[in-house]
Amino acid sequence: MPQPVHQVMCDYLALEQTIGGYEAAAQSTDAIDSFYTSFAALLNAHADEIAFVESATRAWDMAVYAIAFQPGDRVLVHETEYASNYLALLHLAKTKGIEIDLVPSDETGQMDCRVLESLITPQTKAVFVTHAPSHSGLMNPAALVGEITQRHGILYVLDACQSVGQMPVDVKAIGCDILCGTGRKFLRGPRGTGFLYVSKRILADLQPVLIDNHAAEWTATHEYKFRDDAKRFESWERFMAGQIALGEAARYAMTIGLDGIADRICRLAGVLRDQLQTINGVTLLDQGVKKSGIVTFSIKGLEAPDVVTQLRALNINTSSAQVGSARLDLERRGIASLIRASVHYYNTEEEVERFCKALQKLSKP
């Protein structure tokens, strides 16, 4: 986390410790509410379309489970869909009777939008896309998908967990109806924070499956009424310090400038990919026309988790992805696991060079 983000979170926790939770919230109304205006500015949305949720997955669940699916409804999903999202769709298939249609990748690895449009039927209810898959460097053509869904009048759900914070993400330009993301990745916010965007156009049609006296009003003994904004997906009891800090993280990113952030990440990731391709035994696994700051690869003869452990001993942080996190895509490509290195704007070319030198030593037989 950037120092200002960490500081506002610690300041609020200190206030809670000093005067109590209710009192701290009452005294910090403006800071809490600034989360909504900050994310509205970040995503080019309206503050009423923004909700604070504890994670990207929970944000996705709260919105998607609120869709009024009927037996026989069909949804379109790309092969790069993240495990948590696809598991929820499998659950909806079992409990609601929806049908899942897979959209294949084109020759570059991204969603084939020509096939996407051909697969749409009168029963198609929604399209699900992971903007920047966590197991691959590709960027899916989000705006092109939006043109197709708007043309056919179907819902468009975008998982922007890995894209918000590393590049401009404009919900109006993309044309998505629902977007979710996390605080702890490229936005550099605290863990245990996430955000949800739901377009005003569809908000009244979505009824959350979990509610409390923040999401709805108890209007009579046997009656209740949902809020008329995206806060219907929130709960009253939540991580206020995290919400304030996540709003600060959004403002921090906007102060630096998302265009500049995207340019620097793209350049550093390009340098890293170029250097990785010169190391014997290393296979670059990234796909797509446009690539993100996530760089994925394997090392011949070495298991991905072992590489992560050895690098961590050198104070180099990477992660690994297993086939179970993106089974549709990784099984098709014959990949059991891979190593993921994510660059950010604060990284340097010297760090990239140090990283690659460490890999060279690991890859030697």
TAKATA-V99120 format. One record per residue. N is the residue number from 1. RES is the residue in three letters. PHI is phi in radians with two decimals (* if undefined). D_FIRST is the distance of its C-alpha to the first C-alpha in Angstrom with 2 decimals. Layout:
n={N N}
res={RES RES}
phi={PHI PHI}
d_first={D_FIRST D_FIRST}
//
This chain:
n={1 2 3 4 5 6 7 8 9 10 11 12 13 14 15 16 17 18 19 20 21 22 23 24 25 26 27 28 29 30 31 32 33 34 35 36 37 38 39 40 41 42 43 44 45 46 47 48 49 50 51 52 53 54 55 56 57 58 59 60 61 62 63 64 65 66 67 68 69 70 71 72 73 74 75 76 77 78 79 80 81 82 83 84 85 86 87 88 89 90 91 92 93 94 95 96 97 98 99 100 101 102 103 104 105 106 107 108 109 110 111 112 113 114 115 116 117 118 119 120 121 122 123 124 125 126 127 128 129 130 131 132 133 134 135 136 137 138 139 140 141 142 143 144 145 146 147 148 149 150 151 152 153 154 155 156 157 158 159 160 161 162 163 164 165 166 167 168 169 170 171 172 173 174 175 176 177 178 179 180 181 182 183 184 185 186 187 188 189 190 191 192 193 194 195 196 197 198 199 200 201 202 203 204 205 206 207 208 209 210 211 212 213 214 215 216 217 218 219 220 221 222 223 224 225 226 227 228 229 230 231 232 233 234 235 236 237 238 239 240 241 242 243 244 245 246 247 248 249 250 251 252 253 254 255 256 257 258 259 260 261 262 263 264 265 266 267 268 269 270 271 272 273 274 275 276 277 278 279 280 281 282 283 284 285 286 287 288 289 290 291 292 293 294 295 296 297 298 299 300 301 302 303 304 305 306 307 308 309 310 311 312 313 314 315 316 317 318 319 320 321 322 323 324 325 326 327 328 329 330 331 332 333 334 335 336 337 338 339 340 341 342 343 344 345 346 347 348 349 350 351 352 353 354 355 356 357 358 359 360 361 362 363 364 365}
res={MET PRO GLN PRO VAL HIS GLN VAL MET CYS ASP TYR LEU ALA LEU GLU GLN THR ILE GLY GLY TYR GLU ALA ALA ALA GLN SER THR ASP ALA ILE ASP SER PHE TYR THR SER PHE ALA ALA LEU LEU ASN ALA HIS ALA ASP GLU ILE ALA PHE VAL GLU SER ALA THR ARG ALA TRP ASP MET ALA VAL TYR ALA ILE ALA PHE GLN PRO GLY ASP ARG VAL LEU VAL HIS GLU THR GLU TYR ALA SER ASN TYR LEU ALA LEU LEU HIS LEU ALA LYS THR LYS GLY ILE GLU ILE ASP LEU VAL PRO SER ASP GLU THR GLY GLN MET ASP CYS ARG VAL LEU GLU SER LEU ILE THR PRO GLN THR LYS ALA VAL PHE VAL THR HIS ALA PRO SER HIS SER GLY LEU MET ASN PRO ALA ALA LEU VAL GLY GLU ILE THR GLN ARG HIS GLY ILE LEU TYR VAL LEU ASP ALA CYS GLN SER VAL GLY GLN MET PRO VAL ASP VAL LYS ALA ILE GLY CYS ASP ILE LEU CYS GLY THR GLY ARG LYS PHE LEU ARG GLY PRO ARG GLY THR GLY PHE LEU TYR VAL SER LYS ARG ILE LEU ALA ASP LEU GLN PRO VAL LEU ILE ASP ASN HIS ALA ALA GLU TRP THR ALA THR HIS GLU TYR LYS PHE ARG ASP ASP ALA LYS ARG PHE GLU SER TRP GLU ARG PHE MET ALA GLY GLN ILE ALA LEU GLY GLU ALA ALA ARG TYR ALA MET THR ILE GLY LEU ASP GLY ILE ALA ASP ARG ILE CYS ARG LEU ALA GLY VAL LEU ARG ASP GLN LEU GLN THR ILE ASN GLY VAL THR LEU LEU ASP GLN GLY VAL LYS LYS SER GLY ILE VAL THR PHE SER ILE LYS GLY LEU GLU ALA PRO ASP VAL VAL THR GLN LEU ARG ALA LEU ASN ILE ASN THR SER SER ALA GLN VAL GLY SER ALA ARG LEU ASP LEU GLU ARG ARG GLY ILE ALA SER LEU ILE ARG ALA SER VAL HIS TYR TYR ASN THR GLU GLU GLU VAL GLU ARG PHE CYS LYS ALA LEU GLN LYS LEU SER LYS PRO}
phi={* -1.11 -1.00 -1.10 -1.19 -1.07 -1.17 -1.17 -1.18 -1.13 -1.08 -1.20 -1.09 -1.14 -1.16 -1.04 -1.13 -1.42 -2.07 1.87 -1.15 -1.06 -1.17 -1.10 -1.13 -1.11 -1.38 -2.06 -0.96 -1.11 -1.16 -1.14 -1.21 -1.13 -0.99 -1.21 -1.21 -1.17 -1.27 -1.08 -1.19 -1.10 -1.78 1.04 -2.14 -1.84 -1.00 -1.22 -1.70 -1.99 -2.30 -1.69 -2.35 -1.34 -2.86 -1.13 -1.12 -1.16 -1.08 -1.04 -1.06 -1.05 -1.37 -1.22 -1.21 -1.50 -1.22 -1.42 -1.20 -2.12 -0.94 1.68 -1.09 -2.02 -2.21 -1.87 -2.37 -1.37 -1.10 -1.58 -1.03 -1.27 -0.96 -1.03 -1.14 -1.20 -1.06 -1.11 -1.16 -1.07 -1.12 -1.17 -1.12 -1.32 -1.64 -1.96 1.41 -1.33 -2.02 -1.83 -1.93 -1.56 -1.68 -1.28 -1.55 -1.46 -1.14 -1.64 1.83 -1.49 -0.97 -1.46 -1.23 -1.15 -1.23 -0.90 -1.14 -1.21 -1.52 -1.25 -2.17 -1.04 -1.56 -1.25 -1.74 -2.74 -2.08 -2.04 -2.37 -1.64 -1.06 -2.20 -0.98 -1.31 -1.83 -2.73 -1.43 -1.32 -2.02 -1.30 -1.32 -1.07 -1.18 -1.14 -1.07 -1.07 -1.07 -1.23 -1.15 -1.18 -1.12 -1.75 1.18 -2.07 -1.21 -2.30 -1.93 -2.04 -1.53 -1.91 -0.95 -1.75 -1.79 -1.17 1.90 -1.94 -2.89 -1.13 -2.27 -1.99 -1.14 -1.27 -1.18 -1.31 1.51 -1.41 -1.66 -2.35 -2.46 -2.27 -2.85 -2.04 -1.50 -1.47 -1.61 -1.17 -1.30 1.14 -1.61 -1.32 -1.20 1.47 -2.32 -2.70 -2.51 -2.38 -1.97 -2.29 -1.08 -0.99 -1.04 -2.02 -0.97 -1.18 -1.49 -1.80 -2.04 -0.98 -1.49 -2.13 -2.38 -2.51 -1.41 -1.72 -1.31 -2.53 -1.86 -1.45 -1.53 -2.74 -0.88 -2.06 -2.35 -2.61 -2.43 -1.19 -1.04 -1.73 -2.27 -1.20 -1.16 -1.13 -1.71 -1.65 -2.15 -1.12 -1.54 -2.62 -1.43 -1.06 -1.07 -1.17 -1.11 -1.09 -1.17 -1.18 -1.07 -1.14 -1.10 -1.12 -1.15 -1.07 -1.12 -1.18 -1.14 -1.16 1.87 -1.17 -1.15 -1.15 -1.05 -1.07 -1.09 -1.19 -1.06 -1.05 -1.17 -1.13 -1.13 -1.12 -1.07 -1.10 -1.09 -1.07 -1.25 -1.07 -1.24 -1.68 -1.66 -1.06 1.57 -1.62 -2.04 -1.33 -1.99 -1.20 -2.25 1.76 -1.29 -1.80 -2.03 -1.71 -1.44 -1.53 -2.07 -2.09 -2.84 -2.31 -2.15 -0.99 1.46 -2.14 -1.41 -0.97 -1.07 -1.17 -1.11 -1.04 -1.12 -1.16 -1.22 -1.12 -1.14 -1.74 1.09 -2.04 -1.73 -2.32 -2.54 -2.15 -2.09 -1.76 -1.00 -1.20 -1.54 -2.72 -1.04 -1.03 -1.46 -1.22 -1.11 -1.06 -1.60 1.24 -1.93 -1.48 -2.81 -2.61 -1.77 -2.11 -2.08 -1.95 -1.62 -2.35 -1.12 -1.46 -1.28 -2.18 -1.14 -1.13 -1.18 -1.08 -1.13 -1.08 -1.05 -1.18 -1.14 -1.14 -1.16 -1.03 -1.20 -1.20 -1.46 -1.23 -1.16}
d_first={0.00 3.80 6.33 8.20 6.22 6.08 9.54 11.15 10.53 12.03 14.66 15.79 16.09 18.04 20.19 20.94 21.95 24.15 25.93 25.33 23.65 26.22 26.41 22.69 22.61 25.80 24.53 21.28 22.98 21.95 18.20 18.59 20.81 18.65 16.56 19.76 20.64 17.25 17.38 21.05 20.46 17.85 20.35 23.55 24.59 25.95 24.11 26.72 25.66 22.10 21.27 18.31 18.57 16.82 16.42 17.65 20.67 21.67 21.40 23.62 25.97 26.40 27.48 29.47 31.37 32.35 34.24 37.98 38.80 42.47 44.23 44.81 41.86 40.29 36.71 35.71 32.84 31.81 31.96 28.23 27.32 24.70 26.28 25.07 26.33 29.58 30.24 30.11 32.58 34.80 34.75 35.76 38.47 39.88 39.62 40.21 42.23 40.17 40.72 38.05 38.93 36.96 36.41 36.75 34.87 36.63 37.41 33.89 32.17 30.87 32.45 36.07 36.45 40.20 40.58 38.19 40.56 43.60 42.31 42.00 44.84 45.93 44.28 40.81 38.46 34.98 33.10 29.82 27.57 24.30 23.02 21.15 22.25 19.83 22.78 23.84 22.87 25.10 24.51 27.03 29.09 27.66 29.64 32.85 32.49 32.13 35.37 37.13 36.00 36.90 40.23 41.04 39.61 37.43 33.97 30.99 27.87 24.87 21.97 19.19 16.49 15.86 16.96 15.20 12.43 14.29 17.53 19.45 20.48 23.42 25.02 28.26 28.63 27.85 30.12 28.38 29.27 26.35 22.79 20.00 16.39 13.28 9.88 8.10 9.56 9.84 8.55 4.88 5.73 6.80 9.62 12.99 12.60 14.64 16.93 20.56 22.81 26.55 29.09 31.54 34.24 33.87 32.23 35.59 36.51 33.64 34.25 31.48 32.84 30.87 31.22 31.26 32.34 29.24 29.82 33.54 36.20 39.04 41.89 44.89 45.80 45.64 43.55 39.96 38.23 34.84 32.59 33.13 29.47 26.60 25.78 28.63 26.08 24.01 25.01 25.61 23.78 20.08 16.66 16.84 13.80 11.79 13.90 13.31 9.52 10.00 12.56 10.49 8.14 11.63 12.97 10.40 11.39 14.95 15.06 14.36 16.77 16.76 19.95 18.67 15.57 18.12 20.52 18.34 17.06 20.71 22.02 19.85 20.57 24.18 24.33 23.02 25.56 28.31 27.76 27.56 30.92 32.55 31.81 34.73 34.08 30.87 31.23 28.80 28.53 26.84 28.94 29.21 30.32 26.91 24.10 20.34 17.67 18.45 21.12 23.37 26.23 28.51 30.32 34.00 35.02 31.56 29.84 26.30 24.92 26.71 25.16 21.62 22.70 24.35 21.47 19.07 21.72 21.21 17.43 17.13 15.07 16.91 18.15 21.58 23.12 26.46 29.30 28.77 25.51 27.41 31.02 32.75 31.41 31.07 34.48 36.07 34.74 35.71 32.25 31.63 28.11 25.92 23.04 19.95 17.92 15.24 14.62 12.14 12.88 11.38 13.76 17.26 20.75 21.31 18.66 20.38 23.66 22.68 21.56 24.88 26.89 25.55 26.59 29.96 30.64 29.75 31.90 34.97 37.69}
//
